[in-house]
């Protein structure tokens, strides 16, 4: 059971956009994520489908979990109750090709699943992991360039392309979304799966202050009207060397 999550319903106002707006500075800051598919990358989240996508219409065959439209890439959940990781690439003839791995097994609604998709360009492998186990792989030409016509397209969480024909709106709950600029291996995925399990020491916990750089909210969250606190401590590095803790 997850501690908290975002509910994503089948409607055109309920999804999360991760991408540029009209601000030039925002576009510059977004560039590393915009170009994520140009190198190795990993997409990860927890998903609990509330229903199975409809199979009557191609535009409703998938729940878009983490997707970048163009020719859609990323993680989806299908009308076959299977998860998919898709990557678009170009061959030597400059033709656009799809490398998609579909999970070996099906996954019923109303359960939480840890879903991770990776792309390793050096090895030409797309991999999919469900609940810390490899669920399948697909191959493409090693070091092949990605399909480049994504432009400034946003990444969407909970949809495929909200403004397009293949909207692929989710009907479920989403938690712990992660983007990485590297291709995780199985061992790392398993460690992440274990790390994101519910806190085994949460029972009976009254106060938890991680000092993760958000001092004001940490104090407010324990009910002491953070604006009134005295003897305000200074930020410093924590035991892992992280600043502002």
C-alpha positions, 0 to 999 in steps of 0.5 A, a space after each residue: 500500500 502506498 502512503 499517498 498518491 495522485 489520482 488520474 481520471 479519464 478526463 482532459 483536465 486531470 494529468 501532469 505536464 512536465 515541460 516548457 512554457 513561454 518563458 525563455 529561461 524555463 525552456 533553457 532549464 527544461 532542455 536536459 529533460 527535453 533531450 532525455 530520449 537522446 541518450 540513455 534514460 530511465 522512467 519509473 513510477 508506481 501505478 494502480 489502474 482503476 480499470 482496463 483501457 477500452 479496446 474499441 478505439 485505438 485512441 483509448 487502447 492505452 493508459 499513458 503513464 509517463 509519455 512524450 508525444 511525437 510518435 509516443 515514447 514512454 510507459 503505458 498500460 494496455 487493454 490487454 492488462 500489460 505494461 509497455 515501454 516504447 522508444 523511437 529511433 532511426 535506422 541508417 536509411 533515416 527511417 523512423 522505427 519503434 522499439 517496444 517491449 510489452 510485459 510477458 504477463 498481464 496485471 489486473 486493476 486495483 493493485 499497485 505496480 512498480 513500473 520501470 522502463 529503460 533505454 540503453 543506446 550503447 547496447 541497443 536495448 529497451 527493458 521493462 521491469 515490474 515489481 523489481 523483476 525483468 518483464 521483457 526486452 526489445 532491441 534496436 540498432 546499437 547507438 542508433 539516433 533517436 527520432 528527433 522530431 519531438 521539439 519542445 514537446 512536454 512529458 506527460 504523467 497520466 496521459 499520452 497527448 492531451 491535445 492530440 488524437 491519441 490522448 491515452 488518459 489514465 484511470 488510476 493512481 500514480 506515485 513516486 514518478 522518476 526520470 533518470 539520464 541513465 539506463 538502470 540495470 536489474 540490480 539497481 531497479 531492484 534496489 529502487 523497488 525495495 527503497 520505495 516500499 512503505 516505511 517499515 518503521 512508520 508504525 507509532 511514529 509521532 514526529 519525523 523531521 528529515 531536515 531535507 532543506 525545507 525547514 519551514 514546512 517541516 516545522 509547520 507539519 508538526 503543528 507549531 505554527 512555523 511562522 512563530 518559531 524561535 531560535 531558527 537554526 541555520 542550514 548546513 550539510 547533512 550526513 550525506 553531504 547534501 546542502 541546505 539541510 
